[in-house]
Amino acid sequence: MKILIFDPVGGASGDMILGSLLHLGCPVATLTEAWDALGILDRPAARTLELDWKLVQGIRARDVKFSLPESPPAAGRRRGRARGPAATDRTWRQIRAMLERAALPADVREKSLRIFASLAEAEATVHGVAADQVHFHEVGAVDSILDIVGIAAAVAWFRAEAIYATPVPVGQGTVVCRHGRLPLPAPATVTLLEGLPVRFTTVAGELTTPTGAAVLKALTAGAPPPAEVILRGVGYGCGDRTYDDWPSLFRTLLADTAPAAPEAVCVLEADVDDLSPEDWELATARFYAAGALDVTLTARIMKRGRPGVGLTVLVPDTRLHDVADLVLEETSTIGVRYHPVARRVLPRRTYPFRTPYGELRIKEVVTPAGTRRCKPEYADLQALAVSANRPVAELRREVQALLQDLSRPDAPPSGPGPVPEPPAGEAPVPKKKPAGRRTRPAKAARTRRKEPA
């Protein structure tokens, strides 16, 4: 499984993270296409981006700047990396509307919205206002918007299955911003870093900015990287500030997780020839509730030619005896047999997906070669087919086509795509439409997306 590891060696900011992803191999064209789609630049993005190399503590790193129209600097602007744009106040509602109408690929839009939403929630908590009323100052400036959307586009280009982060360093002292002089780490940064491992240092300065903290909060798994990985590449990004004895660097690692060890499970079996077929439904449900991984029933011809059922239950070894007790209680068998086996499974995930007919869950696996296979959850598909008065097979074909189109660069701004994950333990409920005249979503031209090298 391909993963990214964010390693904030000396801190984290938007330009440092973006520089590391460019150094790692993300094409510049991937970013400029996303930036041009925003419609906030007065010239092509390719003429706005300025890339350079810097040596930081002897390590070559990417330095990212933007050449933007000159205007008087705003008081308290913390970062001077762009050429002269004043910090522009934009509300979270305005930025959200801009991202939703921009012709961005769905995964880039979703990641950008997630980062900005984390920032808005943190600022709302600090200032005691509703998230929609939050005014972004430094983060509302054009260069910060380009940082966040560029990071989202670069992360999407790598197609990593998961992103991890190492402990985040923070400095000490104070910083002057629009609200006045604030302690370091900044209040919004502290709020964003809740739940993430943090490393306090004696460095006087802002090592991790709210933008950098928001990226780490929104995109990483919140868990340490796997203990064993196969490294595939590394990229370094740097900030504007330099310190005599501190590496102002952000490092991103590209890696594959080591093949998972076979999982130890048990196979439990029994043969039954005198149980009412109606009783199997409840018995099977209770086996699953007790921890069974899989339950299968097989037709058997038993002694004296009697038709019977062969029960096979796959169960973790820690739940073996609980499930065995249930088999003896819920069926008419007088004995069970079991033996240990090893199994290997593909990495999998389930996520909600928006269609023109409502939401459903998608089940996705990744093969050892990195190929993705996905299919809609049948119960959700059936519910949508009933509400839309469509054949299940026909609706399945349309959903599969939408999944294939998801990563198209010309995907419509508000078209189908993944939706934010529900809270833990809550499954998304498909939105039903009244039955009526059949409607088909318009078919858009497909464009093959360039795969990462």
C-alpha atoms as one frame of an Amber mdcrd trajectory, in Angstrom:
protein
   0.000   0.000   0.000   1.368   3.413  -0.999   1.594   5.951   1.833   2.935
   9.456   2.452   4.713  10.401   5.673   4.736  14.081   6.618   7.870  14.719
   8.667   7.940  18.323   9.982  11.633  18.258  10.817  11.858  21.948  11.684
   8.257  23.081  11.416   5.250  23.130   9.110   3.772  25.852   6.912   1.891
  25.842   3.639   4.879  26.729   1.454   7.157  24.223   3.229   4.700  21.355
   2.720   4.051  22.334  -0.900   7.789  22.583  -1.614   8.388  19.092  -0.228
   5.667  17.597  -2.448   7.134  19.285  -5.525  10.611  18.030  -4.639   9.159
  14.541  -4.174   7.988  14.514  -7.779   4.584  16.112  -8.193   4.515  17.833
 -11.631   4.184  21.608 -11.606   1.438  21.313 -14.239  -0.756  19.458 -11.733
  -0.668  22.496  -9.475  -1.036  25.193 -12.127  -4.129  23.468 -13.550  -5.755
  23.514 -10.115  -4.775  27.130  -9.473  -6.066  28.319 -12.849  -9.395  26.641
 -12.062  -9.863  28.912  -9.022 -10.203  32.066 -11.112  -8.444  34.317  -8.559
  -5.278  35.084 -10.568  -4.900  37.859 -13.134  -2.496  35.767 -15.229  -1.774
  32.072 -15.889  -0.588  30.330 -12.741   2.571  29.143 -14.522   3.708  32.802
 -14.619   2.870  33.310 -10.949   4.794  30.416  -9.400   8.457  30.991  -8.586
  10.533  27.933  -7.683  14.052  27.980  -6.368  16.476  25.740  -4.519  17.874
  26.601  -1.101  20.527  24.959   1.034  19.283  24.588   4.604  21.858  23.135
   6.983  23.532  21.683   3.879  20.318  20.029   2.574  18.858  21.101  -0.775
  15.192  22.022  -0.458  12.462  23.504  -2.643  11.571  27.138  -2.002   8.091
  28.149  -3.222   7.006  31.740  -3.816   4.276  33.462  -5.799   4.710  36.597
  -7.877   1.477  38.464  -7.203   0.380  42.079  -7.852   2.018  44.598  -5.534
  -0.054  46.245  -2.846   0.733  47.810   0.514   1.491  45.149   3.143  -1.124
  44.662   5.839  -0.152  45.258   9.443   0.750  42.070  11.212   1.243  39.914
   8.128   3.266  37.023   9.491   4.721  35.723   6.284   6.340  37.782   3.551
   6.891  35.024   1.029   4.683  36.420  -1.744   5.756  39.577  -3.489   3.658
  42.215  -1.804  -0.013  41.113  -1.680  -1.903  42.451   1.303  -3.687  39.965
   3.509  -7.197  39.820   2.067 -10.107  39.156   4.397 -12.231  36.303   3.105
 -14.849  34.459   5.110 -15.017  30.692   5.272 -18.337  30.917   3.439 -16.725
  32.848   0.560 -13.791  30.455   0.270 -16.100  27.447   0.393 -18.257  28.892
  -2.391 -15.163  29.608  -4.483 -13.911  26.026  -4.125 -17.329  24.504  -4.813
 -17.797  26.388  -8.093 -14.194  25.937  -9.293 -13.657  23.267 -11.963 -11.420
  21.175  -9.714 -11.199  17.378  -9.667 -13.511  16.086  -6.952 -10.721  14.685
  -4.766  -8.777  17.974  -4.913 -11.878  19.955  -3.993 -12.697  17.615  -1.117
  -9.203  17.823   0.380  -9.105  21.616   0.002 -12.476  21.972   1.709 -11.365
  19.667   4.496  -8.262  21.762   5.222 -10.147  25.057   5.175 -12.938  23.564
   7.317 -10.363  22.563   9.943  -9.032  26.118   9.939 -12.508  27.626  10.201
 -13.488  25.387  13.101 -10.269  26.216  14.965 -10.666  29.960  14.440 -14.328
  29.749  15.465 -13.345  27.988  18.681 -10.644  30.536  19.494 -12.792  33.624
  18.773 -16.133  32.255  19.981 -18.056  32.717  16.734 -19.828  30.461  14.248
 -17.578  28.854  11.631 -19.385  30.585   8.743 -18.643  33.953  10.362 -14.902
  33.349  10.560 -12.836  35.911   8.642  -9.539  34.541   7.369  -6.833  37.209
   7.414  -3.392  35.814   6.561  -4.972  32.536   5.390  -7.446  34.435   3.224
  -4.649  35.918   1.137  -4.184  34.577  -2.379  -0.826  32.936  -1.667  -2.255
  30.951   1.261  -5.198  29.784  -0.857  -2.733  28.686  -3.544  -0.713  26.817
  -0.905  -3.711  24.852   0.370  -5.206  24.017  -3.030  -1.722  23.156  -4.347
  -1.123  20.761  -1.436  -4.512  19.130  -2.037  -3.732  18.696  -5.751  -0.254
  17.287  -5.054  -1.491  14.822  -2.439  -4.235  13.656  -4.822  -1.641  13.178
  -7.584   0.370  10.731  -5.470  -2.752   8.609  -4.860  -1.540   7.528  -1.440
  -3.838   5.237   0.526  -2.927   6.896   3.829  -0.932   9.844   5.162   0.921
   9.767   8.472   2.822  12.424  10.408   5.665  12.488  12.901   5.560  14.784
  15.989   5.087  18.464  15.130   7.661  20.962  16.525   6.426  24.273  17.902
   8.412  27.329  18.924   8.003  29.837  21.708   7.660  33.592  22.132   5.047
  35.850  20.536   3.939  36.844  17.057   2.189  39.949  15.751  -0.862  39.418
  13.541  -4.122  41.197  12.694  -5.510  40.535  16.187  -2.406  41.924  17.888
   0.443  40.179  19.665  -0.303  36.500  20.286   1.591  33.763  22.132   3.371
  30.993  20.241   2.283  28.529  19.189  -0.645  30.635  17.983  -4.042  29.868
  19.557  -5.481  28.478  16.302  -2.392  26.311  15.857  -2.802  24.880  19.366
  -6.445  24.044  18.674  -5.595  22.373  15.358  -2.849  20.275  16.917  -5.165
  18.757  19.523  -4.921  14.989  19.219  -1.615  15.099  17.298   1.831  14.433
  18.816   3.607  17.756  19.464   7.271  18.462  20.241   8.001  21.648  22.224
  11.305  23.337  21.433  13.285  26.296  22.767  13.393  27.964  19.341  12.118
  31.553  19.451   9.800  31.827  16.465   6.716  30.430  14.754   7.836  27.011
  13.551   4.357  25.690  12.758   1.717  28.012  11.302  -2.062  27.546  11.392
  -2.002  26.565   7.709   0.634  23.897   8.315  -1.245  22.593  11.354  -4.520
  22.489   9.392  -2.954  20.380   6.645  -1.597  17.909   9.198  -4.906  17.800
  11.055  -7.097  17.374   7.982  -5.055  14.979   5.866  -3.150  12.675   8.223
  -4.368   9.547   9.945  -3.608  10.888  13.430  -1.443   7.857  14.121   2.330
   7.322  13.942   3.761   5.907  10.698   4.074   2.116  10.407   7.187   0.739
  12.078   8.379  -0.918   8.860   8.029   0.581   5.383   9.808   0.420   2.044
  10.964   3.949   1.177  10.407   5.082  -2.422  11.364   8.767  -2.333  11.870
  11.899  -0.265  11.243  15.611  -0.817  12.306  18.674   1.185  10.582  22.034
   1.416  11.879  25.109   3.235  10.476  28.261   4.739  11.631  31.866   4.648
  13.052  32.015   8.119  16.469  30.630   8.897  17.977  29.782  12.254  21.606
  29.323  13.234  21.120  25.893  14.744  17.723  24.736  13.536  16.804  23.053
  10.214  13.827  25.002   8.879  12.743  22.061   6.730   9.651  19.998   6.058
  10.230  16.503   4.703   7.722  14.275   2.901   8.468  10.587   2.426   6.855
   8.320  -0.146   6.741   4.682   0.928   5.069   1.335   0.559   3.935  -0.522
   3.626   5.628  -3.858   4.192   3.494  -6.872   3.188   1.181  -7.713   6.046
   1.826 -10.899   7.948  -0.809 -13.584   7.428  -3.665 -13.209   9.864  -4.248
 -16.135  12.233  -7.886 -17.245  12.221  -9.805 -20.466  12.816 -12.278 -22.427
  10.734 -15.151 -23.886  12.716 -17.355 -26.555  11.101 -20.435 -28.594  11.859
 -22.903 -30.726   9.916 -26.632 -30.330  10.623 -29.521 -32.357   9.163 -32.445
 -31.643  11.490 -32.677 -27.856  11.855 -35.587 -25.920  10.387 -34.390 -23.754
   7.481 -36.139 -20.770   9.083 -33.827 -20.968  12.111 -30.658 -20.429  10.117
 -31.378 -16.710   9.566 -31.259 -15.789  13.271 -28.455 -18.217  14.025 -26.250
 -16.737  11.295 -26.936 -13.195  12.492 -25.905 -14.160  16.022 -22.671 -15.786
  14.789 -21.715 -12.502  13.119 -22.659 -10.512  16.225 -20.362 -12.732  18.288
 -17.370 -11.950  16.074 -17.545 -14.332  13.111 -15.736 -13.020  10.030 -17.680
 -15.143   7.553 -20.463 -17.723   7.680 -21.291 -20.091   4.828 -23.930 -22.802
   4.485 -23.353 -25.652   2.036 -25.854 -28.301   0.924 -24.732 -31.784   2.004
 -25.964 -35.346   1.563 -25.516 -36.933   4.959 -25.896 -40.443   6.384 -28.826
 -42.507   5.161 -29.106 -40.099   2.221 -30.563 -37.285   4.286 -30.163 -33.754
   2.906 -28.354 -31.548   5.387 -26.340 -28.356   5.775 -22.614 -27.969   6.226
 -21.853 -24.954   8.439 -18.464 -23.232   8.050 -17.553 -20.245  10.206 -14.365
 -18.191   9.857 -13.557 -16.628  13.221 -10.630 -14.865  14.951  -8.879 -17.209
  17.331  -9.751 -14.870  20.219 -13.485 -15.392  19.545 -13.357 -19.091  18.701
 -14.925 -20.482  21.864 -17.618 -17.793  22.064 -18.770 -18.617  18.540 -18.443
 -22.385  19.154 -20.727 -22.041  22.187 -23.286 -20.196  20.042 -23.180 -22.897
  17.333 -23.968 -25.517  19.967 -26.756 -23.347  21.402 -28.370 -22.047  18.196
 -28.256 -25.199  16.044 -29.138 -28.823  16.627 -25.592 -30.132  16.153 -24.051
 -32.096  19.026 -20.452 -31.205  18.173 -18.155 -28.854  16.294 -14.672 -29.216
  14.835 -12.154 -26.452  14.312  -8.615 -25.879  13.132  -6.307 -22.853  12.710
  -5.642 -21.370   9.273  -3.815 -18.298   7.914  -5.439 -15.790   5.607  -4.329
 -12.756   3.603  -6.691  -9.910   2.767  -6.466  -6.859   0.532  -6.444  -3.351
   2.056 -10.013  -2.137   2.042 -12.125   0.841   2.958 -15.749   1.977   2.777
 -16.759   5.557   2.046 -19.975   7.444   1.215 -20.473   8.508  -2.393 -22.881
  11.080  -3.835 -24.883  10.227  -6.960 -27.700  12.083  -8.759 -30.130   9.735
  -6.962 -28.772  10.051  -3.433 -25.864   8.763  -1.381 -24.594   5.207  -1.106
 -21.559   3.460   0.310 -18.669   2.315  -1.869 -16.463  -0.653  -0.955 -12.926
  -0.380  -2.301  -9.921  -2.704  -2.229  -6.370  -2.266  -3.509  -4.535  -5.164
  -5.170  -0.823  -5.868  -4.586  -0.096  -4.160  -7.929  -1.853  -0.995  -6.718
  -5.012  -1.447  -8.794  -8.214  -0.210  -7.171 -11.402  -2.225  -7.348 -14.600
  -0.727  -6.062 -18.288  -1.555  -6.051 -21.391  -0.034  -4.480 -22.878  -1.551
  -1.327 -25.785  -3.615  -2.626 -28.253  -2.680   0.133 -27.737   1.026  -0.639
 -27.899   0.400  -4.394 -31.159  -1.489  -3.975 -32.666   1.339  -1.911 -31.735
   3.912  -4.553 -33.055   1.701  -7.358 -36.425   1.422  -5.593 -36.679   5.152
  -4.874 -35.649   6.090  -8.434 -37.754   3.346 -10.057 -34.712   2.051 -11.932
 -33.416  -1.502 -12.528 -30.597  -2.351 -10.118 -28.257  -3.500 -12.908 -28.781
  -0.263 -14.843 -28.147   1.881 -11.781 -25.040  -0.140 -10.931 -23.592   0.600
 -14.383 -24.209   4.327 -13.923 -22.554   4.357 -10.488 -19.527   2.493 -11.856
 -19.258   5.079 -14.646 -19.391   7.896 -12.084 -16.615   6.231 -10.084 -14.445
   6.020 -13.198 -15.086   9.700 -13.936 -14.336  10.826 -10.381 -10.708  11.793
 -11.027 -11.303  13.586 -14.326  -9.650  17.056 -14.403 -12.815  18.492 -15.970
 -15.197  17.090 -13.373 -18.099  19.499 -12.773 -17.842  21.702  -9.673 -20.816
  20.196  -7.870 -20.947  16.837  -9.573 -20.968  13.391  -7.995 -18.169  12.474
  -5.658 -17.205  11.417  -2.184 -18.800  13.182   0.741 -17.297  13.813   4.171
 -17.042  10.727   6.348 -19.844  10.367   8.913 -19.021  10.228  12.634 -17.629
   6.915  13.827 -20.320   4.288  14.089 -22.810   6.108  11.872 -23.569   4.834
   8.390 -24.752   7.297   5.762 -28.428   6.954   4.943 -29.213   7.068   1.220
 -31.321  10.048   0.279 -34.453   8.844  -1.441 -36.222  10.552  -4.301 -39.919
  10.048  -4.991 -40.629   7.447  -7.606 -41.563   8.986 -10.900 -40.317   9.502
 -14.381 -36.908   7.959 -14.974 -34.073  10.387 -15.404 -30.543   9.732 -16.458
 -27.530  11.863 -15.554 -25.910  13.551 -18.510 -22.868  11.740 -19.787 -19.752
  13.868 -19.842 -16.752  13.361 -22.078 -14.055  11.368 -20.345 -10.473  12.477
 -20.185  -7.731  10.080 -19.180  -5.846  11.348 -16.167  -2.077  11.265 -16.174
  -0.848   8.726 -13.614   2.052   9.526 -11.273   5.375   8.050 -12.321
